[in-house]
Amino acid sequence: MKSKVRIRGQRRGGIRGDLRKIMKCLCSGEQLRADDEMISSSESLATKDYAVSGLSSKPGEADQKLDATNIEEAEISLRERGSLNYEEARALLGRIEYQKGNFEAALQVFEGIDIAAITPKIKLTLSRRVEGHRRHSQNHAMPPLSIHSVILLLEAIFLRAKSLQGLGRFKEAAQSCKLILDIVESSSPEGLPENFGVDYKLRETLSKAVELLPELWKLADAPREAIVSYRRALLHNWNLDGVTTAKIQKEFAVFLLYNGDEARPPNLRSQMDSSFVPRNNIEEAILLLMIILRKVSLKRIQWDRSILDHLSFALSVSGDLRALAIQVEGLVPEILDERERYLLLALCYYGANDGLVALNLLRKLFRNRENPNNVEALLMASKICGEIPNHAEEGTGYARRALESLMGGCDQLESSAHYLLGVSLSAHSKSAISDSERVTRQYKALQALELAERVLKTRDPNILYHLSVENAEQRKLDAALYYAKCLVKVEAGSNVKGWLLLARILSAQKRFVDAVTIVDAALDQTGKWEQGGLLRTKAKLQIAEGHLDGATKTYTQLLADLQVESKSFGYGKEHRQDSIVSARNLELEVWHDLAYLYISLSQWHDAEGCLSMSNRISSYSASRHHAIGSIHEAKGQYKYKDALISYRSALDIDPDHVPSLISTAVVLRKLGNRSNAIARSFLVRALQLDRTNHSTWYNLGLLYKDEGTTMSLLEAADCFEAAMVLEESAPVEPFR
């Protein structure tokens, strides 16, 4: 036993001695004597070039700089082959220089390896190795290289790529790294066997190369090549571990979301007919992130919060937040605590236009003793309630609780709480029974909004918008105009909503020429598909000025634009569903506007033609039935009953359609038959919905006047006065 140990020690010392001689030869450029020669004369000449370049160490210093790993690699090769060939020696020396950070020196060493000559040998060796693993048989044909030589040479190609990366030559680095994948893939087109390379370093080098290649293409500013590399990394079987695969999937998803270059849909050869194929970057990124989330749920990889952040962004852009809610609900409880889960789910459903579901989730959160006054949840609940008329009072309560919890701790949150309190109070004022109660709530709403602006100390567009609207609805038009101008200035004219509000306030001041000028300025600064609301407002301003021909031309231009936009929906462009619905609703209302214009000119045939066009879009429309009723009413007394039928059809569709409520009352008054009490009930309902409609007050005054009593005449006078004041300050379109 001792003799065996001594023999092994002697052999090990002999190998180390041989290695030192080789390193000295490569470092000094001298040829060894014939009895010790282990490298051919041609190889020694090549190493002279390396020595002359001045990149190596001085003779005698090589022994001090070789680490144990390099010596072990050399020993393995020497045991297998009895010698180190020229390429292997270069690979070892290049590794040494790379480990020392000498990228230029390492690169010059690697350049001496004839990659074109060794590539076929590597491929043949790998293919035979793979075949042997698959068939579980021994192939007696001797491969041209040992597996250790293959590993050493592939590592040299990889380190060459890393050296090029260190020198900033990213495109060359990517091409060098790609060569590794090309070699392995051509050697095993169907992928590597599951346990292939486990006992060697091939798997480690291959894994690093697969992960590095997309990064190099990104550094080389070649996004298309990076996308191809990512897909290649994920679709080919490289025997990567689960963590590495998930990392590549995440990096690819992030690149698809934020790189700004639209990728072509993947061409999947193994795709089944019923399988989902992503059509664009967003869909492919969502698919990848959902796969990662699934792995997290199965506890195959660790939880990473950024995955959910990226998925939230992707689904927000795509407009499918309900799908995000499903993913959040599928996460195990250990990943998200109750507060985060309820908040995130509420955000998802609110973004999916399901405010009531979001509100119910927040209510559940408030029932928890640990989260009764969570400020974020309270503010969100207040925002949702402010947008739902029947829940406005509840929204004021949430905003006040948020203010109590803050106690002046954060200006931003305090300003948001005051802002949401103002919005909720404004919405709550519309349901007030008495005028005094309504005025009090409106006053408090303005106070809260003004306080929100003062606390923040900077101009916030949302606060400015609501300050302007609230002042406008209370007919404080000068203050409303001031805030509207501030809004347009703060947003630099980038938001159509600000321009529209400014034009409508000017129209309420009967400054129609200035309002048209504002709309024209907005049209010059906005995109083609954002001009629908502006053009409709311009047409109504032209009608108010008496320019009916100009209004007709503007409506015609708007309809032409909408037709072009609707055709673009079918050419592969991605549009959110709400954008398509919004465009169709706008086209529907434009046809109705034109119908009313022709009714005012007694052009019944043209008006009916417009309604026929709107019927193609939607026959189930309250405004369409109201327009039909208006045609009947305009034709004279013998058509009043037909008009009444149309108005009632409109109210069947929308019981709160204010124009139909008013028109029903008007026709009932004209028909007589002691129906004034019924007509008054319709007008009272219209006032509950909109107290600023001058037509409602005027027609209510007529009903009181018809009664003829002293008290009713006083009531009529008050109604006529309110109608006159409101008509003088009425905008061409509602402020809000």
Order of alpha helices (4+ residues) and beta strands (2+ residues): alpha-alpha-alpha-alpha-alpha-alpha-alpha-alpha-alpha-alpha-alpha-alpha-alpha-alpha-alpha-alpha-alpha-alpha-alpha-alpha-alpha-alpha-alpha-alpha-alpha-alpha-alpha-alpha-alpha-alpha-alpha-alpha-alpha-alpha-alpha
